[in-house]
Amino acid sequence: MNKAICTGTLLTCAWIAFAGQVFRQPTEQELKKAAIPELKQPILLRIQAENQVFAEAHLSDGTIVRNIFQIPAVSSRKVFGEAHSNIPLFDSRKWGWNKGCVLSGIRGSIRSLKQGSLVVKSGTGPGAQVYQEGRDYKLDSHWGCFGRLPGGRIPADATVYTDYEKTMRRIDSIFLRNKKLSWRMGKEAPFVPEAPAAENGEIRLANIAWIGGEKQLSAENLFPVTERFFPIQSKPVADELLVRTMKKLRSGEPLNILAWGDSVTEGYWGLKEKGQWYHRWQEQFVRALRSRFPNARISLATEGWGGHNTTHYLASKPGELHSYQDKVLNRKPDLLIFEFLNDSGMRNPLLTRQYERILKDLRNANPNMEIIAILPHHTSEGRNIDGNDDRPYISQLREFCIRHNLVFADVSLRYSRLHRQGIPPMLLMVNNHNHPLKEGMKLFSDTLLELFPEK
């Protein structure tokens, strides 16, 4: 058989094997390995009364232990007399905060308005008129914005004053030690709260999370730990599918990596340490690569454009701040890793047409360039449970990568099982919506690193 044909066939088989092993449900053996060995089955949690949680654990030796915990509500910060002028009519057709007027203390962080706490008034004195929700204004408590209703009593040119409560967030934990269940409160934080650490001999069985805005707990706040870690163990594929990158990592030849994306790649204040970018996914990934391959000489460049997507890049012109030609193509990296959460609304045939154009441009810029596509995490909108991501973008991008022999890092899949580790995915976000902080960014790095062998 012709050597080139044989090599091509083997490569195609490698791509097919890669796609099949990455996007799948865990095997029974993998689930058993990830489960808590001290338990026969996951802990049972039930809301028994207001903020009262019943817990029952069936231990592997047949013992059954139970307890009831009264969970203190998360605290909130009261805001009085916040002024808002020229209140727009509420427009439910618009997205997010654009529906109306945003409460200043809530801006940028969803599910922070305590349920039932908003009061809208004509003034700050005792005789001020109190406006009525549903008659005078409409509220979107999820986004923390409100707007006038037609025929309501709020004049278009009026200044109104709002009182409300902004809630904190918290993660509490239930532990097992010496065949007894205990509960410990976590530390409150405005975003990304940390669960209490396990002490000597303790095994974390569940987390109870105040996600934001609740007056009291519901089943939504209960997170039994069914998996101690992401269970799907995939074989590294970089030796077969990122050959040039692996050669440079091992030989010490310079390897130029470009991270290209939107705000998740560009970064934001919480990802800096001592004024320097440190916790973005690409920084974490490159540090991990350097640790794994000590001879590697890696240079990292980042091109991120917050609030924009590939459509905006393709429309950019040379010389502009985020020029597609200057900042992406002309850099001609050895390895390009791209992430575009902001492309999530894209559908076929546009997605295929646009990504095929980008792929052609990249190949023309550097025929030897190797590429990794990141299938990004979910936002607070929609669902992503156990790999069932309701965004068509994810399945279509995965299919695009398979069709064009592109390696992909399925961050979406890894995020989809966080709830099984007792982690509410949105509490990894600085705004409870779409911007991961360092813990969430580490999942990107872990997913990318899994593609590479141990040495």
N, C-alpha and C positions, 0 to 999 in steps of 0.2 A: 504493500500500500504506500502511496505517496506520503512522504514524511509530513508535509504541510497539511495534507488532508487529515492524517492521523492526529496531528497536534490540535487541529481545529476541532476535531470530534471530541477529543479528551477535554478540551476547554469548554465546549458546549455542555458536555456531561457535568463538568464541575459547576457551571452556572446553574444548571437544573438542580443539582444536589444541594447547592447553597440555598437557593430560593425555597426548596422544600423543607430544609432543616430549620430555617430561621422563622418562617411564619407557620407555626403549628401549635397545637395544644400540647401541654406537657404530658409525658407518659406517666403511667401509674407509678413506675419506679422513681421518676423525678419528683412526683408529688409526695411520695413517701419520704424521700430524702429531705425535702424542704419542710415537712410537717414538724410540729413540736413533738418529740419522742415521748415526753412524759404524759401526753394526752392520748386517749383512745379515739377521741373525736374533738372537733373544735369546741371551745367554750360556748355555752348557751347564754345569751344576754337577752333581757326583756325589761322594758319600761313597766314598772309596777304601779307607780303613782307619780305625782309631779316631781321630776328630777330624782326619782328613786329607781335604781337599777338592780334587778335580780340577776345573779350570776350562778351558773352551775357548771362544774367541770367534772368530766368522767376521766379519771386517771387510768393509765395503761395497766395498773395492777388491779383494776376493778373498783377502786375506791371512788365514791362520789362525794364531792365537797361543794357546799353552797354558801352563799352570803348575800346580804342585801346592803347596798351602799346608797346613802343620801348624798347626792352630788350638789355642791354649792354652785349657784348660777355664776356665769362669768360677769365681770364688772363692766360698767359702761361709763362713758364720759358725757356729761350733760352740756349741751350748747344752748345758750339763751340769746334771743334777740338778734339772730343773724339776718341781716337785711338783704332783700332781693328786689331789684327794680325791673320794670318792663317784662313781666312774666309772660312768656309765650304760651300760646295754646298748646296743650298736650298733643303730641303727634305720635301715636303708637306705631306708625309705619316706619319710623326712623329707628336706627340702631342705638342701643346702649344709652349713654348719657345725653345723646342728642334729642331724646324725646321731649325734653323740657328744660327746666332750670335746675342746675346741679347744686345740691347742698355742699357748701364749701368744705366742711369737715369730712365729707364722704368722698370727695372727688378723687378718682383714681383707684378706689378700692371698693369692689362690689360686696354686697351682703354685709355691710357695716352698720346699717341703720337698724336700731332695735325695733322690732315689730311693735306697731301701735304707739310709738313715742312721738311722732311728728305732730306738731300743732302749728297751724298757719294763721297769723293774726294781722289785723290792719295797723297795729301799733304795739308799743311795749308797755303801755300803762294798763291799769286795772279795767278801764272802760273800753278797751280795744275789742273790735269785733273778731270773733273766732270763726274762721271759714270752715266749711264742712267738706270733707273728702267725699267725692262722688256727686256733690252738688256744685261746689265752687271750683274744685281742682281735682286732678287725678294724680295719683302717686305711683311711681314704679319703685317699690321698696328694694328690689334686687339691685338696681343701679343707683338708688339714692337721688332720684330727680322727680320733679313735679311740674305740672303745667296747668294753666287755666282751662276751664271747661266753658264752651259756648253757653251763654245764658246764665252763667254763674255771677256771683256778686263781686268778683275781683276785677276792678277796672284795668284796661290794657296798659295804662300808663302809671299804675299804682306802685308804691313800694310796700312790700309785705315783710313781716318779721316771723322767723321760724324758731321754734324751740324743738329740740329733739335729743336723742341719746345715740352716741356712736359706741358700738360694742367692741370689746377686746376679743381675742381668740385664745384658746387654751386646749391643751391635750393632757388628759389625765390617763392613768394606766391602772390595770388590774394585774396583780402579780400572784404567782403561786410560790410558796415556800413552806417546806415541812408539812405538806398536805393541808395548807390553809390558804384561803384567798384573802388578799388585802388590796386596798385601793390607795393611790397616792396622787395628789394634785400636782399638775404641771404649772409652770410659770406663765402668767398671762403676758401677751405681747400683742401689739397692733397688727402684726403680720408674722408669718412663719414661726409660730410658737414651737418650743421643743418639748417633747414628752419627757417625763421624769426618768432619770437613769435607773436601771436595775441595780439593786444593792447585792451584797454577797449572798449567793444561794437563791436569788429570786429569778423566776422565769416569767417574762411578760406574756400574758395570755390575751390581752385585749387593750385597746385604747378607746377612750371616750372623748370625742372631739367637739368643742364648741367652734363650729365652722364660721359663724358670723351672723348676727342679727336675731338669733333665737331668743325667745322669752323663756322657753323650757325645752328640755330634751325630747327627742323622738327617735324612732328606729334609725333615722338618717345619721344620727350622731354616734352610733355604736359600730365599732370596728374590731371584731374578733380577729386574732392573728391565726390564719390558717396556713400561711407559708412564711418561713423565717427569712427567705431570700427569693429572688426571681428564679423559678425552678427550671426554666428551659435552658439546657446546656447545649450550645452549638459548637461545632468543630470550627476552629479558626480557618479562614479561607484565603488570607492574604498571600500565602506562598503560591497558591495557584492563580489567584485572580488580581493580585496587586504586585506582580512580579518585580517591576522596576522599583517600586517603593521599598519592597523588602530587601532588594539588593543594596540599595543606598543605606538603609537602616543598619544592615550588618557590616557593610564595608567601610562606613564612615564617610562616604561621598556626600557632598552637600545635598540635603533634601529640602526643597522649598514647598511649603504648604500654604495654601490660601483658604481661609474660612470665609465663605460668602453667604450673606443672608440678610435678614431683617433685624428688628430690634433685639431678638433673642441672641443673635450673633453680635450685633453692635455692642450690646451691654447697657447697663444702667448702674446708678450709684451703688447699689448694694453688692455689686460684683467686684468692687475695688478693695484693695488692701494697701494702706499707706500711700494712697493716691495712685496706685498702679493697678491695671487690670490683672486680676489674679484668679478669679473664680468663674470667668466665662467658660463655656464648655470646651472651647478650643485650647485655652490655656491649661485646663485640667488634663485634657487628652494628651497634649504635647509633653507635659511633665511626666505623665504615665509612660509614654513611649520612650522618653529619654531614660527613665528608670529601667525599663525592660531591655532597652538596647543601648548600653553604656557608650558604645563607639559612635552612636549616631550624631550627626551634625545637622540639626533641624533648625530652619528659620521659619517663623510663623508670621504671616501677614493676615490682617482682617479687613474685610470690606463689608460693612453692615449699614443698612439704611432703615432706621426705625420708621414704622408706619407705612412702609412701601413694600412692593413685591417685584416679581420679575417683569411684569408689564411695565412698571415705571423704569426699571433699568433699560429695557429694550427701547424705551422712548427717550432716553437720555442722550445728550450730545457730547462729543469730545470737548474737554475743557471744563465741564461741569463738575461739581463737588463729588457726585456719585456717578461719574461717567462709566457706563458699561464697557466701552472701548478702553478707556485709560486704566480703570481700577480693577478690571477683571481680565479681559482678553490680553491686554498688553503685558500683564504680569507673567503670563505663561508659566504657571506653577507646575511642579512635578506632580503634586497631588492637590486636587481641588475637592473640598468638602462643602456641600451647600445645604442650607436649611432655610426653608421659606414657609413658616407658619402662616404668613399673610397670603400665601397662594391657596390656602385651604378652601376658599370659596370657588376655586376654579373647577370647571367641569370639561369633560371631553365633548366635542373634538378640540376645543381651544387648548386644553392642557397638552395634549399630544403634539399639536401643531407648534405651540410655543416652545415646549421643551425640546422638540426635534430641531428647531432653529438654534436654540442655545447649544445643544450638543454639537451640531455642525460647526458653529462658531468656535467652540472650545477646541474641537479637533483640528480646525484650520489654524488656530493660534498656536497650538502645540500638539502635533500628532502623537507624541509620547506621553501626554498628560493622562494620569489615572484619576478616576473620579469616584467619590462616595456620595450618595444621596442620603440625607437624613429624612426619615419619615417622622415628622415632628409630633410632639406631645399634643394633648387636647387642651382646649380652653374650658371655661366654666359652662359654655353653651354646648349642648349636645351630650352624647354618651359615648363612653369608651370603656367597656367592661369585658375583661377576659379576651381581649383581642378583637372584640366586635365594635369597631370604630364606625360610627354612623356618618363619617365624612366620606363622600365618594372620592375625594382627592387622595386619600390614603391608599385605597385599593387600586385606583387608577395609576398613581405614581409607582406603586409596587409592580404593577403589570408592565408599566413603561420600562422600569429598570430591568426586569426579566427579559423583555423583548429586545432590549439594546445592550444586554450583558453589562449592566452597571451594578456595582456593589452597592447595597443599601444598608443603613443602620436603622433598624426598626425601633426607634424610641417610643413610638406610639404603642407598640406591643408591650414594652417594659412598663410604661406608665399605666397600662390597662389592668395590671395585676397589683398595683400598689395597695388597693383596699384590702387585699388578702394578707398584706404585711402589717395591717393595722394603720395604714397611712392614708389620710384623706388627700388626694392629689392636689386639690386647690390650696391646701395649707402649705404647699411648697412654693407658692407664688407670692411675690411681694405685694401684688394687688388683688390676690384671691381670684385671679382671672386667667392671666396668660403669660406672666413674666416670672420664670423660675429664678430663685436665688441659688446659692451655691449647692445646696442639697439636691435641688431639682436639676441643676446643670451637671452634677456628677453622674446622673443617670444617662445623660448624653455621652459623657466621656466613657462610662462603663460599657455602653452599647457599642461604641466605636472600638474600644480596646478589645472587645470580645472577638473582633474580626482578625486580630493579630495573634500569632503564636507566642508562647511564653519566652522564647529566645530565638 
